[in-house]
């Protein structure tokens, strides 16, 4: 496994783990951990997509991270 694969795998794994944990009610969908896992996972996956030069996935994962960051900020303000 090369560097790009490792970074991308970490990112996608964090996003999927957050989804799994939320789906089975281990973490709340408005909890800080959920947002942090999505921000971090999306950022890693976005960076991996940049290394691969995959523009559609750069947009997808970058947007994923930004939306999760906005959600976390809103959550912290409450």
Secondary structure, 3 states (H helix, E strand, C coil): CCHHHHHHHHHHHHHHHHHHHHHCCCCCCCCHHHHHHHHHHHHHHHHHHHHHCCHHHHHHHHHHHHHHHHHHHHHHHC
